[in-house]
Amino acid sequence: MLGPDRVELGPEEAAGLVRHRGWSLQFDLPSRLAWPVFPYSPYADAPKTSRGFAVGGATVPIRPQEVDRRLRKQDIRFVLEAAE
């Protein structure tokens, strides 16, 4: 259960799946998840500080594969499911 405390899950802890309150997120490894992440407010010139504005952050390493000399690509797959 997410609360006010900082949570950081590495690839070993997250294991490619997170479930919370009726939704689930499946993602490629080795991804990392962090809670809470506060969005930047240009009006305050600082991040928001209220947990009501907090979001979860997922990061995926960028490791593109070369397709030809000028083109690289990387597929990042995720599946988000929510109960109706």
QUIVEN-V86751 format. One record per helix or strand of 3 or more residues. SS is the DSSP state (H for helix, E for strand). FROM is the first residue (numbers start at 1). TO is the last residue. If there is no record, write none. Layout:
ss;from;to
SS;FROM;TO
SS;FROM;TO
//
This chain:
ss;from;to
E;7;9
H;11;14
E;17;20
E;23;27
E;32;38
H;51;53
E;54;59
E;65;68
E;71;73
E;78;82
//
